[in-house]
Amino acid sequence: MMYRHAIPLSMGILTLVLQGCLPASRTVTTGAAGGYSEARRTLEQSRALPSLGRDRRMVLDEAETWLGTPYQFGGVTRSGVDCSGFVCNVFRVADRRLPRNSGEQAQVGSSVNPAQVLPGDLVFFNTSGSGVSHVGIMVDRDSFIHASTSSGVIVSRLSESYYSSHFLFIKRVLN
């Protein structure tokens, strides 16, 4: 069990930067109770794209199996995972070893114009006010799957005001 409340604030921020993501606590309809069928439908539609490569399909398949996993700061297992731990685990199915925290993950791959996003691209956010602090995996041009602090692993939309106002950039790590 993690006792992060006992850590002094300045030390806690350092720990968040080193181990995982700062909170993305916005709740959304696609991950909330009753919304998993919509999330699965969105993932299924993306996986059905004829042009979708094998690695991208495997990433989406694996990401879907994590839906509903609870959020745990620093977590990397199905009993609890944070955003960057989720991304690390999912990309292993495509034999991609990514750094453990979102800031370092943001340094990998090539930049992508949002209009040219593909399922499996990584999307980065500034939820802390000081640079990259949250990461998710794009499902389609508007939807992404990620580990939120309030709802665990869910599918959210970039067009939601919270995410659009904290959006930074998209990176491609899969061919």
N, CA, C and O atoms as a DFTB+ gen file, in Angstrom:
700 C
 N C O
     1  1       0.842      -1.183       0.000
     2  2       0.000       0.000       0.000
     3  2       0.880       1.237       0.000
     4  3       1.895       1.282       0.695
     5  1       0.493       2.246      -0.781
     6  2       1.263       3.466      -0.873
     7  2       0.754       4.486       0.117
     8  3      -0.458       4.672       0.229
     9  1       1.632       5.154       0.839
    10  2       1.274       6.167       1.816
    11  2       1.677       7.537       1.322
    12  3       2.418       8.250       1.999
    13  1       1.199       7.912       0.152
    14  2       1.645       9.166      -0.446
    15  2       1.163      10.388       0.327
    16  3       1.738      11.465       0.171
    17  1       0.116      10.258       1.165
    18  2      -0.372      11.393       1.939
    19  2       0.603      11.774       3.038
    20  3       0.566      12.899       3.536
    21  1       1.473      10.853       3.421
    22  2       2.451      11.135       4.467
    23  2       3.706      11.801       3.910
    24  3       4.577      12.209       4.677
    25  1       3.809      11.916       2.592
    26  2       4.977      12.510       1.953
    27  2       4.789      14.022       1.913
    28  3       3.709      14.489       1.552
    29  1       5.812      14.803       2.277
    30  2       5.698      16.263       2.161
    31  2       5.372      16.649       0.720
    32  3       5.765      15.952      -0.215
    33  1       4.653      17.758       0.541
    34  2       4.193      18.157      -0.781
    35  2       5.329      18.234      -1.795
    36  3       5.195      17.692      -2.892
    37  1       6.421      18.877      -1.474
    38  2       7.505      18.996      -2.447
    39  2       8.063      17.636      -2.818
    40  3       8.419      17.413      -3.975
    41  1       8.147      16.736      -1.877
    42  2       8.625      15.385      -2.152
    43  2       7.585      14.616      -2.964
    44  3       7.937      13.820      -3.835
    45  1       6.305      14.856      -2.678
    46  2       5.232      14.176      -3.402
    47  2       5.230      14.528      -4.871
    48  3       5.000      13.657      -5.709
    49  1       5.479      15.778      -5.205
    50  2       5.527      16.185      -6.597
    51  2       6.696      15.513      -7.290
    52  3       6.559      15.047      -8.422
    53  1       7.838      15.454      -6.634
    54  2       8.992      14.766      -7.200
    55  2       8.668      13.304      -7.462
    56  3       9.019      12.764      -8.511
    57  1       8.003      12.667      -6.519
    58  2       7.640      11.267      -6.673
    59  2       6.702      11.091      -7.861
    60  3       6.865      10.145      -8.632
    61  1       5.723      11.979      -8.027
    62  2       4.806      11.870      -9.152
    63  2       5.550      11.974     -10.478
    64  3       5.266      11.217     -11.406
    65  1       6.479      12.883     -10.574
    66  2       7.212      13.063     -11.812
    67  2       8.067      11.841     -12.116
    68  3       8.178      11.443     -13.276
    69  1       8.665      11.248     -11.110
    70  2       9.543      10.114     -11.340
    71  2       8.795       8.813     -11.581
    72  3       9.255       7.980     -12.361
    73  1       7.661       8.620     -10.935
    74  2       6.995       7.328     -11.003
    75  2       5.842       7.257     -11.982
    76  3       5.545       6.168     -12.474
    77  1       5.191       8.332     -12.285
    78  2       4.021       8.179     -13.134
    79  2       3.449       9.497     -13.567
    80  3       4.181      10.418     -13.928
    81  1       2.138       9.589     -13.530
    82  2       1.442      10.747     -14.043
    83  2       0.822      11.545     -12.931
    84  3       0.460      11.008     -11.884
    85  1       0.702      12.827     -13.163
    86  2      -0.087      13.636     -12.269
    87  2      -1.550      13.397     -12.607
    88  3      -1.867      13.008     -13.732
    89  1      -2.436      13.620     -11.664
    90  2      -3.835      13.240     -11.852
    91  2      -4.522      13.864     -13.055
    92  3      -4.347      15.044     -13.359
    93  1      -5.293      13.050     -13.716
    94  2      -6.248      13.498     -14.722
    95  2      -7.585      13.034     -14.166
    96  3      -8.048      11.932     -14.458
    97  1      -8.189      13.884     -13.370
    98  2      -9.314      13.437     -12.561
    99  2     -10.673      13.696     -13.193
   100  3     -11.700      13.478     -12.550
   101  1     -10.701      14.142     -14.404
   102  2     -11.960      14.399     -15.095
   103  2     -12.677      13.079     -15.340
   104  3     -12.108      12.162     -15.932
   105  1     -13.915      12.979     -14.891
   106  2     -14.690      11.774     -15.174
   107  2     -15.422      11.958     -16.496
   108  3     -15.786      13.076     -16.860
   109  1     -15.632      10.888     -17.194
   110  2     -16.269      10.966     -18.502
   111  2     -17.314       9.875     -18.644
   112  3     -17.328       8.900     -17.893
   113  1     -18.181      10.059     -19.614
   114  2     -19.280       9.124     -19.786
   115  2     -18.839       7.775     -20.346
   116  3     -19.449       6.755     -20.025
   117  1     -17.801       7.743     -21.169
   118  2     -17.455       6.472     -21.802
   119  2     -16.768       5.501     -20.848
   120  3     -16.627       4.323     -21.173
   121  1     -16.349       5.960     -19.702
   122  2     -15.712       5.056     -18.755
   123  2     -16.561       4.839     -17.519
   124  3     -16.287       3.935     -16.730
   125  1     -17.568       5.640     -17.345
   126  2     -18.406       5.545     -16.153
   127  2     -19.269       4.293     -16.223
   128  3     -19.375       3.648     -17.266
   129  1     -19.879       3.968     -15.101
   130  2     -20.729       2.778     -15.038
   131  2     -21.731       2.801     -16.187
   132  3     -22.404       3.806     -16.413
   133  1     -21.824       1.708     -16.897
   134  2     -22.742       1.620     -18.019
   135  2     -22.153       2.110     -19.323
   136  3     -22.755       1.921     -20.380
   137  1     -20.980       2.742     -19.272
   138  2     -20.379       3.292     -20.470
   139  2     -19.349       2.391     -21.111
   140  3     -18.821       2.720     -22.173
   141  1     -19.047       1.255     -20.489
   142  2     -18.011       0.385     -21.051
   143  2     -18.431      -0.215     -22.381
   144  3     -17.574      -0.497     -23.219
   145  1     -19.715      -0.417     -22.599
   146  2     -20.135      -0.953     -23.893
   147  2     -19.855       0.066     -24.997
   148  3     -19.465      -0.323     -26.098
   149  1     -20.043       1.352     -24.732
   150  2     -19.709       2.389     -25.710
   151  2     -18.205       2.422     -25.949
   152  3     -17.766       2.556     -27.091
   153  1     -17.410       2.303     -24.888
   154  2     -15.951       2.288     -25.024
   155  2     -15.508       1.096     -25.865
   156  3     -14.649       1.228     -26.737
   157  1     -16.094      -0.059     -25.601
   158  2     -15.736      -1.261     -26.372
   159  2     -16.132      -1.121     -27.838
   160  3     -15.407      -1.569     -28.727
   161  1     -17.287      -0.497     -28.090
   162  2     -17.739      -0.263     -29.468
   163  2     -16.742       0.644     -30.208
   164  3     -16.408       0.395     -31.366
   165  1     -16.276       1.688     -29.532
   166  2     -15.308       2.606     -30.137
   167  2     -14.017       1.869     -30.466
   168  3     -13.467       2.041     -31.554
   169  1     -13.527       1.050     -29.540
   170  2     -12.316       0.259     -29.774
   171  2     -12.520      -0.732     -30.917
   172  3     -11.639      -0.901     -31.760
   173  1     -13.680      -1.385     -30.946
   174  2     -13.981      -2.370     -31.992
   175  2     -14.000      -1.718     -33.379
   176  3     -13.489      -2.288     -34.343
   177  1     -14.588      -0.529     -33.474
   178  2     -14.641       0.173     -34.761
   179  2     -13.233       0.505     -35.258
   180  3     -12.941       0.374     -36.447
   181  1     -12.374       0.930     -34.352
   182  2     -11.005       1.259     -34.752
   183  2     -10.232       0.013     -35.169
   184  3      -9.476       0.045     -36.140
   185  1     -10.416      -1.075     -34.446
   186  2      -9.716      -2.316     -34.784
   187  2     -10.164      -2.870     -36.132
   188  3      -9.415      -3.597     -36.784
   189  1     -11.375      -2.534     -36.551
   190  2     -11.923      -3.057     -37.807
   191  2     -11.415      -2.318     -39.038
   192  3     -11.687      -2.739     -40.163
   193  1     -10.688      -1.232     -38.846
   194  2     -10.172      -0.497     -40.001
   195  2      -9.252      -1.395     -40.816
   196  3      -8.298      -1.947     -40.267
   197  1      -9.511      -1.557     -42.117
   198  2      -8.702      -2.467     -42.940
   199  2      -7.229      -2.057     -43.004
   200  3      -6.356      -2.914     -43.142
   201  1      -6.948      -0.759     -42.904
   202  2      -5.569      -0.280     -43.021
   203  2      -4.791      -0.362     -41.699
   204  3      -3.598      -0.063     -41.661
   205  1      -5.458      -0.760     -40.637
   206  2      -4.803      -0.818     -39.332
   207  2      -3.799      -1.961     -39.289
   208  3      -4.153      -3.113     -39.538
   209  1      -2.568      -1.650     -38.978
   210  2      -1.513      -2.655     -38.927
   211  2      -1.636      -3.589     -37.734
   212  3      -2.377      -3.326     -36.787
   213  1      -0.898      -4.675     -37.805
   214  2      -0.930      -5.714     -36.766
   215  2      -0.581      -5.159     -35.382
   216  3      -1.285      -5.444     -34.413
   217  1       0.492      -4.372     -35.275
   218  2       0.900      -3.848     -33.973
   219  2      -0.158      -2.925     -33.378
   220  3      -0.436      -2.988     -32.181
   221  1      -0.741      -2.081     -34.197
   222  2      -1.780      -1.164     -33.703
   223  2      -3.012      -1.949     -33.249
   224  3      -3.618      -1.619     -32.229
   225  1      -3.378      -2.974     -33.994
   226  2      -4.518      -3.811     -33.609
   227  2      -4.242      -4.515     -32.273
   228  3      -5.116      -4.591     -31.409
   229  1      -3.016      -5.025     -32.117
   230  2      -2.652      -5.699     -30.855
   231  2      -2.684      -4.722     -29.678
   232  3      -3.119      -5.081     -28.584
   233  1      -2.225      -3.487     -29.902
   234  2      -2.248      -2.473     -28.843
   235  2      -3.684      -2.181     -28.424
   236  3      -3.978      -2.119     -27.230
   237  1      -4.575      -2.001     -29.383
   238  2      -5.984      -1.737     -29.046
   239  2      -6.620      -2.937     -28.351
   240  3      -7.377      -2.767     -27.395
   241  1      -6.323      -4.141     -28.819
   242  2      -6.845      -5.357     -28.167
   243  2      -6.414      -5.399     -26.709
   244  3      -7.231      -5.623     -25.817
   245  1      -5.124      -5.182     -26.475
   246  2      -4.595      -5.229     -25.108
   247  2      -5.169      -4.101     -24.255
   248  3      -5.539      -4.325     -23.102
   249  1      -5.246      -2.905     -24.804
   250  2      -5.786      -1.767     -24.058
   251  2      -7.206      -2.054     -23.583
   252  3      -7.572      -1.718     -22.457
   253  1      -7.995      -2.674     -24.445
   254  2      -9.375      -2.981     -24.074
   255  2      -9.442      -3.904     -22.862
   256  3     -10.345      -3.773     -22.035
   257  1      -8.506      -4.827     -22.748
   258  2      -8.544      -5.768     -21.617
   259  2      -8.292      -5.059     -20.284
   260  3      -8.562      -5.626     -19.225
   261  1      -7.780      -3.829     -20.326
   262  2      -7.511      -3.064     -19.107
   263  2      -8.688      -2.176     -18.706
   264  3      -8.659      -1.586     -17.626
   265  1      -9.725      -2.063     -19.546
   266  2     -10.880      -1.222     -19.192
   267  2     -11.402      -1.589     -17.802
   268  3     -11.591      -2.763     -17.484
   269  1     -11.627      -0.571     -16.993
   270  2     -12.160      -0.786     -15.646
   271  2     -11.104      -1.042     -14.588
   272  3     -11.427      -1.071     -13.400
   273  1      -9.846      -1.230     -14.983
   274  2      -8.785      -1.423     -13.988
   275  2      -8.706      -0.170     -13.130
   276  3      -8.665       0.934     -13.672
   277  1      -8.683      -0.308     -11.808
   278  2      -8.646       0.880     -10.946
   279  2      -7.327       1.650     -11.073
   280  3      -6.288       1.089     -11.419
   281  1      -7.404       2.938     -10.784
   282  2      -6.211       3.779     -10.775
   283  2      -5.446       3.552      -9.472
   284  3      -6.036       3.480      -8.394
   285  1      -4.139       3.443      -9.590
   286  2      -3.261       3.426      -8.415
   287  2      -1.984       4.157      -8.790
   288  3      -1.282       3.766      -9.723
   289  1      -1.692       5.214      -8.058
   290  2      -0.476       5.963      -8.311
   291  2       0.728       5.025      -8.249
   292  3       0.901       4.300      -7.269
   293  1       1.552       5.037      -9.283
   294  2       2.724       4.173      -9.338
   295  2       2.405       2.727      -9.683
   296  3       3.313       1.899      -9.755
   297  1       1.122       2.406      -9.901
   298  2       0.706       1.038     -10.168
   299  2       1.054       0.575     -11.569
   300  3       1.071       1.359     -12.517
   301  1       1.332      -0.726     -11.678
   302  2       1.665      -1.310     -12.980
   303  2       0.973      -2.659     -13.180
   304  3       1.334      -3.408     -14.087
   305  1      -0.020      -2.974     -12.341
   306  2      -0.690      -4.270     -12.445
   307  2      -2.185      -4.080     -12.667
   308  3      -2.702      -2.965     -12.595
   309  1      -2.858      -5.172     -12.934
   310  2      -4.308      -5.125     -13.149
   311  2      -5.086      -4.845     -11.858
   312  3      -6.290      -4.592     -11.906
   313  1      -4.429      -4.886     -10.743
   314  2      -5.118      -4.502      -9.497
   315  2      -5.051      -2.992      -9.289
   316  3      -5.743      -2.459      -8.421
   317  1      -4.231      -2.299     -10.068
   318  2      -4.144      -0.850     -10.003
   319  2      -3.008      -0.346     -10.867
   320  3      -1.894      -0.867     -10.810
   321  1      -3.294       0.681     -11.679
   322  2      -2.305       1.173     -12.650
   323  2      -2.445       2.686     -12.791
   324  3      -3.544       3.228     -12.673
   325  1      -1.334       3.358     -13.042
   326  2      -1.415       4.775     -13.391
   327  2      -1.283       4.913     -14.904
   328  3      -1.123       3.917     -15.610
   329  1      -1.350       6.141     -15.400
   330  2      -1.421       6.334     -16.853
   331  2      -0.196       5.819     -17.588
   332  3      -0.329       5.143     -18.608
   333  1       0.996       6.126     -17.087
   334  2       2.193       5.694     -17.801
   335  2       2.456       4.203     -17.623
   336  3       3.000       3.558     -18.519
   337  1       2.074       3.654     -16.473
   338  2       2.186       2.205     -16.267
   339  2       1.262       1.454     -17.215
   340  3       1.628       0.410     -17.755
   341  1       0.065       1.990     -17.414
   342  2      -0.888       1.416     -18.358
   343  2      -0.286       1.386     -19.765
   344  3      -0.315       0.353     -20.435
   345  1       0.260       2.526     -20.211
   346  2       0.840       2.616     -21.548
   347  2       2.008       1.630     -21.689
   348  3       2.114       0.940     -22.703
   349  1       2.875       1.564     -20.685
   350  2       4.010       0.616     -20.734
   351  2       3.523      -0.815     -20.926
   352  3       4.024      -1.538     -21.786
   353  1       2.551      -1.217     -20.126
   354  2       2.032      -2.582     -20.202
   355  2       1.394      -2.874     -21.549
   356  3       1.629      -3.933     -22.130
   357  1       0.597      -1.956     -22.048
   358  2      -0.105      -2.176     -23.311
   359  2       0.878      -2.308     -24.472
   360  3       0.708      -3.180     -25.324
   361  1       1.890      -1.468     -24.517
   362  2       2.815      -1.477     -25.651
   363  2       3.759      -2.671     -25.639
   364  3       4.404      -2.952     -26.648
   365  1       3.850      -3.366     -24.538
   366  2       4.691      -4.571     -24.506
   367  2       4.176      -5.642     -25.469
   368  3       4.966      -6.436     -25.980
   369  1       2.854      -5.678     -25.726
   370  2       2.322      -6.690     -26.650
   371  2       2.837      -6.470     -28.067
   372  3       2.864      -7.403     -28.869
   373  1       3.241      -5.250     -28.377
   374  2       3.806      -4.940     -29.688
   375  2       5.330      -4.878     -29.605
   376  3       5.988      -4.325     -30.486
   377  1       5.873      -5.444     -28.548
   378  2       7.321      -5.505     -28.327
   379  2       7.959      -4.118     -28.304
   380  3       9.066      -3.931     -28.809
   381  1       7.253      -3.143     -27.714
   382  2       7.788      -1.791     -27.547
   383  2       8.005      -1.550     -26.058
   384  3       7.056      -1.590     -25.276
   385  1       9.226      -1.305     -25.676
   386  2       9.565      -0.986     -24.293
   387  2       9.635       0.526     -24.162
   388  3      10.529       1.163     -24.719
   389  1       8.699       1.094     -23.431
   390  2       8.635       2.542     -23.258
   391  2       9.125       2.926     -21.868
   392  3       9.054       2.119     -20.940
   393  1       9.619       4.146     -21.718
   394  2      10.011       4.620     -20.386
   395  2       8.824       4.574     -19.428
   396  3       7.673       4.541     -19.861
   397  1       9.102       4.572     -18.145
   398  2       8.060       4.380     -17.140
   399  2       7.216       5.623     -16.858
   400  3       6.079       5.476     -16.409
   401  1       7.704       6.816     -17.092
   402  2       6.854       7.968     -16.765
   403  2       6.460       8.749     -18.022
   404  3       7.121       8.667     -19.057
   405  1       5.379       9.499     -17.904
   406  2       4.801      10.184     -19.063
   407  2       5.750      11.209     -19.665
   408  3       5.772      11.370     -20.885
   409  1       6.531      11.904     -18.854
   410  2       7.478      12.882     -19.372
   411  2       8.523      12.244     -20.267
   412  3       8.868      12.792     -21.314
   413  1       9.029      11.089     -19.860
   414  2      10.018      10.385     -20.682
   415  2       9.364       9.731     -21.890
   416  3       9.973       9.665     -22.958
   417  1       8.127       9.244     -21.740
   418  2       7.414       8.676     -22.886
   419  2       7.213       9.733     -23.966
   420  3       7.205       9.416     -25.155
   421  1       7.050      10.988     -23.555
   422  2       6.839      12.080     -24.502
   423  2       8.069      12.348     -25.366
   424  3       7.974      13.030     -26.387
   425  1       9.212      11.820     -24.965
   426  2      10.451      12.020     -25.717
   427  2      10.658      10.954     -26.795
   428  3      11.582      11.054     -27.602
   429  1       9.798       9.940     -26.804
   430  2       9.933       8.813     -27.729
   431  2       9.030       9.040     -28.943
   432  3       7.958       9.633     -28.823
   433  1       9.461       8.572     -30.090
   434  2       8.626       8.616     -31.290
   435  2       8.707       9.934     -32.029
   436  3       9.548      10.785     -31.737
   437  1       7.812      10.085     -32.995
   438  2       7.785      11.293     -33.818
   439  2       6.466      12.026     -33.631
   440  3       5.437      11.413     -33.345
   441  1       6.505      13.330     -33.794
   442  2       5.311      14.161     -33.633
   443  2       4.315      13.887     -34.746
   444  3       4.686      13.593     -35.882
   445  1       3.040      13.991     -34.390
   446  2       1.956      13.720     -35.338
   447  2       0.987      14.896     -35.337
   448  3       0.593      15.390     -34.280
   449  1       0.614      15.331     -36.522
   450  2      -0.422      16.332     -36.654
   451  2      -1.737      15.695     -36.180
   452  3      -2.068      14.597     -36.627
   453  1      -2.494      16.352     -35.290
   454  2      -3.744      15.752     -34.801
   455  2      -4.712      15.319     -35.902
   456  3      -5.500      14.395     -35.699
   457  1      -4.663      15.964     -37.047
   458  2      -5.539      15.584     -38.160
   459  2      -5.100      14.263     -38.791
   460  3      -5.855      13.669     -39.561
   461  1      -3.888      13.795     -38.477
   462  2      -3.361      12.574     -39.077
   463  2      -3.140      11.474     -38.041
   464  3      -2.370      10.541     -38.269
   465  1      -3.813      11.590     -36.920
   466  2      -3.653      10.612     -35.844
   467  2      -4.136       9.235     -36.280
   468  3      -5.086       9.108     -37.052
   469  1      -3.466       8.212     -35.774
   470  2      -3.861       6.829     -36.016
   471  2      -4.119       6.137     -34.679
   472  3      -3.530       6.512     -33.665
   473  1      -4.988       5.139     -34.670
   474  2      -5.171       4.361     -33.443
   475  2      -3.820       3.806     -32.982
   476  3      -3.056       3.267     -33.782
   477  1      -3.541       3.944     -31.695
   478  2      -2.280       3.485     -31.138
   479  2      -1.250       4.584     -30.941
   480  3      -0.224       4.351     -30.302
   481  1      -1.494       5.777     -31.473
   482  2      -0.600       6.901     -31.205
   483  2      -0.775       7.333     -29.747
   484  3      -1.831       7.115     -29.152
   485  1       0.253       7.938     -29.184
   486  2       0.198       8.405     -27.799
   487  2      -0.217       9.867     -27.761
   488  3       0.230      10.669     -28.582
   489  1      -1.075      10.210     -26.805
   490  2      -1.530      11.586     -26.633
   491  2      -1.090      12.070     -25.257
   492  3      -1.215      11.348     -24.268
   493  1      -0.572      13.300     -25.200
   494  2      -0.001      13.837     -23.971
   495  2      -0.730      15.102     -23.531
   496  3      -1.209      15.893     -24.344
   497  1      -0.794      15.261     -22.202
   498  2      -1.513      16.374     -21.585
   499  2      -0.669      17.020     -20.494
   500  3       0.224      16.402     -19.915
   501  1      -0.986      18.283     -20.236
   502  2      -0.425      19.001     -19.104
   503  2      -1.570      19.212     -18.117
   504  3      -2.322      20.180     -18.240
   505  1      -1.708      18.323     -17.147
   506  2      -2.775      18.437     -16.148
   507  2      -2.275      19.095     -14.868
   508  3      -3.057      19.343     -13.950
   509  1      -0.962      19.382     -14.803
   510  2      -0.365      19.924     -13.584
   511  2       0.021      21.388     -13.706
   512  3       0.267      22.048     -12.696
   513  1       0.077      21.903     -14.921
   514  2       0.525      23.268     -15.128
   515  2       2.022      23.376     -15.353
   516  3       2.552      24.479     -15.489
   517  1       2.713      22.232     -15.392
   518  2       4.175      22.298     -15.566
   519  2       4.686      21.221     -16.519
   520  3       5.593      20.468     -16.163
   521  1       4.130      21.136     -17.703
   522  2       4.615      20.197     -18.708
   523  2       3.850      18.890     -18.739
   524  3       2.779      18.767     -18.144
   525  1       4.410      17.914     -19.439
   526  2       3.761      16.616     -19.614
   527  2       3.498      15.968     -18.255
   528  3       4.405      15.817     -17.437
   529  1       2.250      15.590     -18.034
   530  2       1.894      14.950     -16.768
   531  2       0.840      13.861     -16.923
   532  3       0.441      13.246     -15.934
   533  1       0.384      13.612     -18.150
   534  2      -0.611      12.567     -18.366
   535  2      -0.473      12.054     -19.794
   536  3      -0.144      12.812     -20.707
   537  1      -0.731      10.746     -19.983
   538  2      -0.608      10.126     -21.299
   539  2      -1.762       9.153     -21.508
   540  3      -2.258       8.538     -20.564
   541  1      -2.175       9.029     -22.756
   542  2      -3.187       8.057     -23.142
   543  2      -2.856       7.500     -24.518
   544  3      -1.882       7.911     -25.150
   545  1      -3.669       6.568     -24.972
   546  2      -3.485       5.917     -26.273
   547  2      -4.687       6.267     -27.153
   548  3      -5.834       6.024     -26.776
   549  1      -4.416       6.837     -28.318
   550  2      -5.501       7.215     -29.221
   551  2      -6.219       5.969     -29.740
   552  3      -5.593       4.966     -30.081
   553  1      -7.539       6.060     -29.789
   554  2      -8.389       4.990     -30.311
   555  2      -8.899       5.387     -31.696
   556  3      -8.970       4.552     -32.598
   557  1      -9.246       6.643     -31.858
   558  2      -9.629       7.220     -33.144
   559  2      -9.257       8.702     -33.092
   560  3      -8.490       9.108     -32.219
   561  1      -9.775       9.502     -33.993
   562  2      -9.363      10.917     -34.027
   563  2      -9.805      11.719     -32.812
   564  3      -9.243      12.782     -32.546
   565  1     -10.780      11.248     -32.079
   566  2     -11.265      11.992     -30.917
   567  2     -11.170      11.193     -29.623
   568  3     -11.106      11.798     -28.553
   569  1     -11.159       9.888     -29.670
   570  2     -11.194       9.061     -28.467
   571  2      -9.812       8.548     -28.099
   572  3      -8.987       8.254     -28.964
   573  1      -9.580       8.447     -26.802
   574  2      -8.337       7.871     -26.310
   575  2      -8.629       7.083     -25.045
   576  3      -9.574       7.389     -24.317
   577  1      -7.812       6.067     -24.785
   578  2      -7.963       5.228     -23.601
   579  2      -6.804       5.559     -22.667
   580  3      -5.661       5.712     -23.100
   581  1      -7.121       5.666     -21.373
   582  2      -6.117       6.092     -20.398
   583  2      -6.557       5.698     -18.995
   584  3      -7.694       5.277     -18.783
   585  1      -5.654       5.838     -18.052
   586  2      -5.961       5.574     -16.641
   587  2      -6.224       6.904     -15.951
   588  3      -5.298       7.677     -15.706
   589  1      -7.477       7.165     -15.644
   590  2      -7.839       8.402     -14.946
   591  2      -7.851       8.144     -13.445
   592  3      -8.147       7.034     -13.002
   593  1      -7.529       9.172     -12.665
   594  2      -7.483       9.000     -11.213
   595  2      -8.862       8.725     -10.630
   596  3      -8.978       8.037      -9.615
   597  1      -9.896       9.247     -11.253
   598  2     -11.237       9.096     -10.681
   599  2     -11.959       7.827     -11.111
   600  3     -12.783       7.307     -10.357
   601  1     -11.668       7.314     -12.311
   602  2     -12.438       6.192     -12.838
   603  2     -11.603       5.010     -13.308
   604  3     -12.157       4.034     -13.814
   605  1     -10.293       5.075     -13.152
   606  2      -9.444       3.990     -13.641
   607  2      -9.336       4.043     -15.146
   608  3      -9.442       5.117     -15.739
   609  1      -9.127       2.906     -15.771
   610  2      -8.917       2.864     -17.220
   611  2     -10.257       3.032     -17.925
   612  3     -11.178       2.233     -17.756
   613  1     -10.336       4.097     -18.721
   614  2     -11.561       4.479     -19.424
   615  2     -11.215       5.012     -20.811
   616  3     -10.048       5.241     -21.128
   617  1     -12.237       5.203     -21.624
   618  2     -12.099       5.890     -22.901
   619  2     -12.706       7.277     -22.727
   620  3     -13.829       7.419     -22.242
   621  1     -11.950       8.298     -23.128
   622  2     -12.403       9.691     -23.052
   623  2     -12.292      10.323     -24.432
   624  3     -11.803       9.702     -25.375
   625  1     -12.752      11.565     -24.537
   626  2     -12.724      12.270     -25.818
   627  2     -11.864      13.538     -25.722
   628  3     -11.969      14.304     -24.765
   629  1     -11.020      13.737     -26.728
   630  2     -10.220      14.962     -26.787
   631  2     -11.093      16.203     -26.879
   632  3     -10.698      17.278     -26.427
   633  1     -12.272      16.060     -27.460
   634  2     -13.157      17.203     -27.637
   635  2     -13.806      17.667     -26.336
   636  3     -14.405      18.742     -26.303
   637  1     -13.702      16.884     -25.265
   638  2     -14.211      17.352     -23.970
   639  2     -13.396      18.555     -23.544
   640  3     -12.184      18.593     -23.760
   641  1     -14.040      19.533     -22.944
   642  2     -13.351      20.781     -22.620
   643  2     -12.133      20.561     -21.726
   644  3     -11.112      21.223     -21.915
   645  1     -12.215      19.652     -20.760
   646  2     -11.077      19.418     -19.873
   647  2      -9.855      18.950     -20.668
   648  3      -8.764      19.498     -20.516
   649  1     -10.041      17.949     -21.505
   650  2      -8.911      17.404     -22.252
   651  2      -8.436      18.347     -23.353
   652  3      -7.232      18.470     -23.576
   653  1      -9.352      19.010     -24.040
   654  2      -8.911      19.929     -25.095
   655  2      -8.121      21.096     -24.498
   656  3      -7.205      21.608     -25.141
   657  1      -8.461      21.517     -23.293
   658  2      -7.726      22.633     -22.682
   659  2      -6.392      22.207     -22.069
   660  3      -5.560      23.062     -21.765
   661  1      -6.170      20.896     -21.880
   662  2      -4.908      20.405     -21.317
   663  2      -4.060      19.634     -22.340
   664  3      -2.972      19.159     -22.015
   665  1      -4.558      19.515     -23.561
   666  2      -3.867      18.791     -24.629
   667  2      -2.533      19.447     -24.959
   668  3      -2.442      20.672     -25.040
   669  1      -1.493      18.625     -25.149
   670  2      -0.184      19.124     -25.564
   671  2       0.158      18.701     -26.985
   672  3       0.324      19.549     -27.862
   673  1       0.267      17.376     -27.224
   674  2       0.674      16.878     -28.531
   675  2       0.446      15.377     -28.620
   676  3       0.102      14.720     -27.637
   677  1       0.648      14.847     -29.837
   678  2       0.506      13.411     -30.118
   679  2       1.836      12.916     -30.676
   680  3       2.479      13.597     -31.475
   681  1       2.236      11.729     -30.246
   682  2       3.477      11.121     -30.726
   683  2       3.167       9.738     -31.295
   684  3       2.251       9.056     -30.835
   685  1       3.945       9.333     -32.306
   686  2       3.805       8.024     -32.940
   687  2       5.017       7.175     -32.596
   688  3       6.157       7.555     -32.864
   689  1       4.751       6.006     -31.992
   690  2       5.837       5.072     -31.669
   691  2       5.707       3.752     -32.433
   692  3       6.614       2.920     -32.420
   693  1       4.563       3.580     -33.095
   694  2       4.335       2.381     -33.923
   695  2       4.365       2.788     -35.379
   696  3       3.952       3.892     -35.733
   697  1       4.859       1.887     -36.234
   698  2       4.884       2.174     -37.679
   699  2       3.513       2.110     -38.284
   700  3       3.358       2.326     -39.486
